[in-house]
Amino acid sequence: MADVVWRLRSRGCWQEAADLLRPQAGRDPTAALQRAELLIEQCLFTADHWERAEDALRQAEASVAGSEHRAAASCARGYLAYVASVLGRRDRLDEAQAALGRTSALLPPKAPGRPLLDFRRGLVAENLLHDPAAAHSAYTRAHEGAKERGDDLLRSSTWCHLAGLAGAAGDLERARDGFRAALELRERLGFTVGVAPALAALAEVSEPAEAERLRAEATRLVQALGGAPVWLARRLGHLPEQAAAPDGGTVRDLRHGIS
C-alpha cells in the first residue's frame, strides 16, 4: 500500500492515492493524517480542490490520539493555511502562525516532526513574512534534521529553498549547487511531480544555453503532468500570466516554488 501511494503521489495522482487510504483513515489516525497531507499537497500543485483538503484535515483532527498526532494535525493545519495564503485564495497568515506555534509547543526538541515543522516555518517566513534571515535559520534547522533522519524528500526541499535564498543574495555558485542537489535527490527518489520545479529553479541561475535546455525539460514534464504545478506552468507560458485561482484570487508568481 505504501509503495502504491508513493507512486501515485509522485506522479501527481493525489486523489487516487487519497482514495486508497480512505478505508484506513476511518480507523487509523496516522492514515487519516497522511491522507490529509496528500490532499493539501494537491492544493499546492493545482491551486484547487481546497474543500477536499479541508474535509480530510477536519477528519484527521477529529481522530487524533495523543500529543504526537495532535502536533502532526496542527502542523498540517498550519501548512494548509500557508498554501491558501501564498496561492492567493485568502490571507490565513495568522492561522498558519498560530497552528505552527501550537505544533512547536507540542513537540519535544528532538521529536521526529521537528524538521518538517522548521521547514514550514521557513516557508511562512520567506513567502508571507518576507524575512529571509528567519527563513534561512528555519531552513537550516530543517535541513540538518532531515539529514539526521534520512528524509531525502524533505532535504530536497530545504536544498531548494536555501539555494533560492543564496541566489537572491547574489551567491549564484551556492545557488547552483543547492538546486542541483535538490534535483538529484528528486530524480533519485522518483518524485516526478517535484522534478520540473527543481529544473526550472536551476535554470534561473544557469548559463543561457543550459538554462534553455533545463526549461525545455521542465516544460515537457509539466505538460506530461497535465499542467502541474500551475504556478510553474504559468511561468513557462502554458497558462495565462494572471490566471485566477478557483475562487477568483490571483495565484502569485513564485520564482523557486512554495514547497
C-alpha positions in Angstrom: 0.0 0.0 0.0 2.7 2.5 0.9 4.6 1.8 -2.3 1.4 2.3 -4.4 0.5 5.5 -2.6 4.0 6.9 -3.1 4.0 6.0 -6.9 0.6 7.8 -7.3 1.7 10.8 -5.3 5.0 11.1 -7.1 3.1 11.3 -10.5 0.6 13.9 -9.3 -2.3 11.4 -8.7 -3.1 12.7 -5.2 -6.8 12.0 -5.3 -6.3 8.4 -6.3 -3.7 8.0 -3.5 -6.1 9.5 -1.0 -8.9 7.2 -2.1 -6.7 4.2 -1.4 -6.2 5.5 2.1 -9.8 6.3 2.8 -10.8 2.9 4.4 -7.8 3.0 6.8 -8.3 6.7 7.5 -11.6 6.0 9.2 -9.9 3.9 11.9 -6.2 4.9 11.9 -5.2 8.5 12.9 -1.8 8.1 11.1 -3.6 7.1 7.8 -6.0 10.0 8.3 -3.2 12.5 8.6 -1.3 11.0 5.6 -4.5 11.3 3.5 -4.9 15.0 4.6 -1.3 15.8 3.7 -1.8 14.2 0.3 -4.8 16.4 -0.4 -3.0 19.5 0.9 -0.1 18.8 -1.5 -2.7 18.6 -4.3 -3.8 22.1 -3.4 -0.2 23.2 -3.5 0.3 21.9 -7.0 -3.1 22.7 -8.5 -4.4 25.7 -6.6 -7.7 23.8 -6.5 -9.6 21.1 -4.5 -9.5 23.1 -1.3 -12.7 21.6 0.2 -11.3 18.1 -0.2 -8.3 19.0 1.8 -10.3 20.9 4.4 -12.6 17.9 4.9 -9.8 15.4 5.1 -7.9 17.6 7.6 -11.0 18.0 9.8 -11.5 14.2 9.8 -7.8 13.8 10.8 -8.1 16.4 13.6 -11.2 14.6 14.9 -9.4 11.3 15.1 -6.1 12.4 16.8 -4.9 10.4 19.8 -2.0 11.6 21.8 0.3 14.6 21.6 2.2 13.3 18.5 -0.9 13.1 16.4 -2.2 16.4 17.7 1.1 18.0 16.7 1.0 16.4 13.3 -2.5 17.6 12.7 -1.7 21.1 13.9 1.3 21.2 11.6 -0.9 20.1 8.6 -3.4 22.8 9.6 -0.7 25.5 9.5 0.6 24.2 6.2 -2.9 24.3 4.6 -3.3 27.9 5.8 0.1 28.8 4.4 -0.7 27.3 1.0 -4.1 29.0 0.8 -2.4 32.3 1.7 0.5 32.1 -0.7 -1.6 30.9 -3.7 -3.9 33.9 -3.3 -7.0 32.2 -2.1 -7.2 34.3 1.0 -5.0 35.6 3.8 -4.6 33.0 6.5 -1.2 34.1 7.9 -2.5 34.4 11.5 -4.0 30.9 11.3 -0.7 29.5 9.9 1.4 31.1 12.5 -0.9 30.0 15.4 -1.1 26.4 14.2 2.6 26.1 13.7 3.1 27.7 17.1 0.8 25.1 18.7 2.8 22.4 16.9 6.1 23.7 18.4 4.6 23.7 21.9 3.5 20.0 21.5 6.8 18.7 20.1 9.9 18.0 22.2 13.1 19.4 20.8 14.3 16.2 19.2 10.9 14.9 18.1 10.7 13.3 14.6 8.3 16.0 13.4 10.6 18.9 14.2 12.4 19.1 10.8 9.1 19.4 8.9 7.8 22.0 11.3 11.0 24.0 10.9 10.7 23.8 7.1 7.1 25.0 7.2 8.0 27.9 9.5 10.7 28.8 7.0 8.1 28.8 4.2 6.0 31.2 6.2 8.9 33.5 7.0 10.1 33.5 3.3 6.9 33.8 1.4 4.4 35.5 3.8 6.6 37.5 6.2 9.3 38.3 3.7 12.0 37.7 6.3 14.9 35.9 4.6 17.1 35.8 7.7 14.4 34.0 9.7 13.7 31.7 6.7 17.3 30.8 6.4 17.6 29.9 10.1 14.5 27.7 9.9 15.5 26.0 6.7 19.0 25.3 8.1 17.5 23.6 11.1 15.1 21.6 8.9 17.9 20.6 6.6 20.1 19.3 9.4 17.2 17.5 11.0 16.2 15.9 7.6 19.7 14.7 7.1 19.9 13.2 10.5 16.6 11.3 9.9 17.4 10.3 6.4 14.4 12.2 5.0 15.7 12.9 1.5 12.4 14.3 0.1 12.3 17.0 2.8 16.0 17.6 2.2 15.4 18.2 -1.5 13.0 21.0 -0.5 15.4 22.5 2.1 18.2 22.4 -0.5 15.9 24.2 -3.0 14.9 27.0 -0.6 18.4 27.5 0.8 19.6 27.8 -2.8 16.8 30.3 -3.6 17.9 32.5 -0.7 21.5 32.2 -1.8 20.6 33.3 -5.3 18.6 36.2 -4.0 21.7 37.3 -2.1 23.8 37.1 -5.2 25.7 33.9 -4.4 25.0 32.1 -7.7 27.5 29.3 -7.2 25.9 28.2 -3.9 22.5 28.6 -5.5 23.5 26.3 -8.4 25.0 23.7 -6.0 21.8 23.7 -3.9 19.4 23.4 -6.9 21.5 20.6 -8.4 21.4 18.7 -5.1 17.6 19.1 -4.9 17.2 18.0 -8.5 19.4 14.9 -8.0 17.5 13.9 -4.8 14.1 14.2 -6.5 15.2 12.3 -9.6 16.7 9.5 -7.4 13.6 9.3 -5.3 11.4 9.2 -8.4 9.4 12.3 -7.1 8.4 13.2 -10.7 6.0 15.9 -9.9 8.7 17.8 -8.0 11.4 17.5 -10.7 10.1 20.2 -13.0 10.2 22.9 -10.3 13.8 21.9 -9.5 14.8 22.1 -13.2 13.2 25.5 -13.6 14.9 26.8 -10.4 18.3 25.6 -11.6 17.6 27.3 -14.9 17.3 30.6 -13.2 20.9 30.6 -12.1 22.5 28.7 -15.1 24.2 30.0 -18.2 21.8 30.8 -21.1 22.3 27.7 -23.2 22.0 25.4 -20.1 19.0 27.4 -18.8 17.2 26.9 -22.1 17.8 23.1 -22.0 16.6 22.9 -18.4 13.4 25.0 -19.1 12.6 22.8 -22.1 12.9 19.7 -20.0 10.8 21.3 -17.2 8.2 22.2 -19.9 7.9 18.6 -21.1 7.4 17.3 -17.6 4.7 19.9 -16.8 2.9 19.1 -20.0 3.1 15.4 -19.2 1.6 16.0 -15.8 -1.3 18.0 -17.1 0.0 21.4 -16.2 1.1 20.8 -12.6 2.3 22.7 -10.8 0.1 25.5 -12.0 2.4 28.3 -10.9 5.3 26.8 -12.9 3.1 26.2 -15.9 2.3 29.9 -15.9 5.9 30.9 -15.7 6.7 28.5 -18.6 4.0 30.0 -20.7 1.3 27.3 -20.6 -1.3 29.2 -18.6 -2.3 32.9 -18.8 0.0 35.1 -16.8 -2.7 36.3 -14.5 -4.8 33.2 -14.3 -7.2 33.3 -11.4 -7.4 30.8 -8.5 -10.7 28.9 -8.4 -12.3 31.4 -6.1 -11.2 34.4 -8.1 -8.0 35.1 -6.3 -4.7 35.6 -8.2 -2.0 32.9 -7.9 1.4 34.6 -7.2 4.4 34.2 -9.5 6.9 32.4 -7.2 10.4 32.1 -8.5 11.5 29.0 -6.8 8.2 27.4 -5.8 6.5 27.3 -2.5 7.4 23.9 -1.1 
